[in-house]
Amino acid sequence: SLAVGTSMAVGVTEEQAEKLDRMQRFLEQSGKQMAQLLERLGISRIDPVQIRSLIQAATEPRRKVLLHYTRQLGRLAQLHQQVLSELQIIEEQINKTGELEIRVRDRIYPGVNIRLGSHQINLEEIRRAVRFRVVGGELREEDL
């Protein structure tokens, strides 16, 4: 692992970095689960008016299923938003430390985890003469 911005010097402990990882994994999983529920409801995004119309137009057995999916979607969306809000606050605090970057002049190998503040990637192939930095809230890789 190569990490910048995750030490006590910038306010993020190893324990907090692990929490950030868990939060990011939760957001990925909940996003997938919400997409599945939306697909089951037959809609592309959370739209209360459209959901209400679907439920009202459905037969009684289908209405029960739609209500179940809608409740699940609502709870999951609320949790997703809470975690997302918390993560954004943490990232703002981390990113106040200034511009973070890692420069690799020679080469870096697969399996290395690069972390800049709360952003991270796991390398899957050899990279040569690269710089990793956060631009616009996204971890980017650039040639040196």
C-alpha positions as CSV (number, residue, x, y, z in Angstrom):
1,S,0.0,0.0,0.0
2,L,1.1,3.5,-0.8
3,A,-1.0,6.1,1.1
4,V,-0.9,9.9,1.5
5,G,-3.4,11.8,3.6
6,T,-4.3,8.9,5.9
7,S,-2.1,9.5,8.8
8,M,-2.6,11.3,12.1
9,A,-0.7,14.3,10.6
10,V,-3.8,15.0,8.4
11,G,-6.4,13.7,10.8
12,V,-7.2,10.2,9.4
13,T,-6.2,7.2,11.4
14,E,-5.8,3.7,9.9
15,E,-9.1,2.8,11.6
16,Q,-10.8,5.7,10.0
17,A,-9.4,4.8,6.6
18,E,-10.8,1.3,7.1
19,K,-14.2,2.9,7.9
20,L,-14.0,4.9,4.7
21,D,-13.4,1.6,2.8
22,R,-16.4,0.0,4.4
23,M,-18.5,3.1,3.6
24,Q,-17.4,3.0,-0.1
25,R,-18.2,-0.7,-0.3
26,F,-21.6,-0.1,1.2
27,L,-22.3,2.6,-1.3
28,E,-21.3,0.3,-4.2
29,Q,-23.5,-2.5,-2.9
30,S,-26.5,-0.4,-2.1
31,G,-26.3,1.2,-5.5
32,K,-26.5,-2.2,-7.1
33,Q,-29.3,-3.3,-4.9
34,M,-31.3,-0.1,-5.6
35,A,-30.8,-0.7,-9.3
36,Q,-32.1,-4.2,-9.0
37,L,-35.2,-3.0,-7.1
38,L,-35.8,-0.3,-9.7
39,E,-35.6,-2.9,-12.4
40,R,-38.1,-5.1,-10.5
41,L,-40.4,-2.1,-10.2
42,G,-39.9,-1.5,-14.0
43,I,-38.6,2.0,-13.6
44,S,-35.3,3.7,-14.2
45,R,-35.0,6.1,-11.3
46,I,-36.7,6.8,-8.0
47,D,-39.8,8.8,-8.9
48,P,-42.5,8.9,-6.2
49,V,-45.2,9.9,-8.7
50,Q,-44.4,7.1,-11.1
51,I,-44.2,4.6,-8.2
52,R,-47.6,5.7,-6.9
53,S,-49.1,5.3,-10.4
54,L,-47.6,1.8,-10.7
55,I,-49.1,0.7,-7.3
56,Q,-52.5,2.2,-8.0
57,A,-52.7,0.5,-11.4
58,A,-51.6,-2.9,-10.2
59,T,-53.8,-5.9,-9.3
60,E,-54.0,-6.7,-5.6
61,P,-51.3,-9.5,-5.6
62,R,-49.0,-7.4,-7.7
63,R,-49.7,-4.3,-5.5
64,K,-48.4,-6.2,-2.4
65,V,-45.2,-7.1,-4.2
66,L,-44.7,-3.5,-5.5
67,L,-45.3,-2.1,-2.0
68,H,-42.7,-4.5,-0.6
69,Y,-40.1,-3.5,-3.2
70,T,-41.0,0.2,-2.7
71,R,-40.5,-0.1,1.1
72,Q,-37.1,-1.8,0.6
73,L,-36.1,0.8,-1.9
74,G,-37.1,3.6,0.4
75,R,-35.1,2.2,3.4
76,L,-32.1,1.5,1.2
77,A,-32.1,4.9,-0.5
78,Q,-32.3,6.6,2.9
79,L,-29.4,4.6,4.3
80,H,-27.4,5.2,1.0
81,Q,-28.0,8.9,1.3
82,Q,-26.9,9.0,5.0
83,V,-23.7,7.2,4.3
84,L,-23.0,9.3,1.2
85,S,-23.5,12.5,3.2
86,E,-21.2,11.3,6.0
87,L,-18.6,10.2,3.4
88,Q,-18.7,13.6,1.7
89,I,-18.2,15.4,5.0
90,I,-15.2,13.2,5.8
91,E,-13.7,13.7,2.3
92,E,-14.1,17.4,2.6
93,Q,-12.1,17.4,5.8
94,I,-9.4,15.2,4.3
95,N,-9.2,17.3,1.1
96,K,-8.7,20.4,3.1
97,T,-5.1,19.2,3.6
98,G,-4.2,20.5,0.2
99,E,-3.2,18.7,-3.0
100,L,-2.1,15.1,-2.4
101,E,-0.1,13.1,-5.0
102,I,2.1,10.1,-5.3
103,R,4.8,10.1,-8.0
104,V,6.4,6.9,-9.2
105,R,9.5,7.6,-11.3
106,D,10.4,4.0,-12.2
107,R,7.7,1.3,-12.0
108,I,5.0,0.1,-9.7
109,Y,3.6,-3.4,-9.7
110,P,0.2,-5.1,-9.7
111,G,-1.4,-5.6,-6.3
112,V,-0.3,-2.3,-4.9
113,N,-3.1,-0.3,-3.3
114,I,-2.8,3.5,-3.9
115,R,-4.7,5.7,-1.5
116,L,-4.9,9.5,-1.5
117,G,-7.1,10.7,1.3
118,S,-10.3,8.8,1.0
119,H,-9.8,7.8,-2.6
120,Q,-8.1,4.5,-3.6
121,I,-7.4,2.1,-6.5
122,N,-5.8,-1.3,-6.6
123,L,-3.3,-1.7,-9.5
124,E,-3.9,-4.6,-11.8
125,E,-0.8,-4.1,-14.1
126,I,2.7,-2.6,-14.1
127,R,2.8,1.2,-14.4
128,R,5.8,3.2,-15.3
129,A,6.6,6.8,-14.6
130,V,3.1,7.8,-13.3
131,R,1.6,10.3,-10.9
132,F,-1.6,9.6,-8.9
133,R,-3.6,12.6,-7.7
134,V,-7.2,13.6,-6.9
135,V,-8.8,15.8,-9.5
136,G,-12.4,16.9,-9.2
137,G,-13.1,14.3,-6.5
138,E,-11.7,11.5,-8.5
139,L,-8.4,9.6,-8.3
140,R,-6.5,10.0,-11.5
141,E,-3.4,8.5,-13.0
142,E,-1.2,10.6,-15.2
143,D,2.1,10.1,-17.1
144,L,5.1,11.9,-15.6
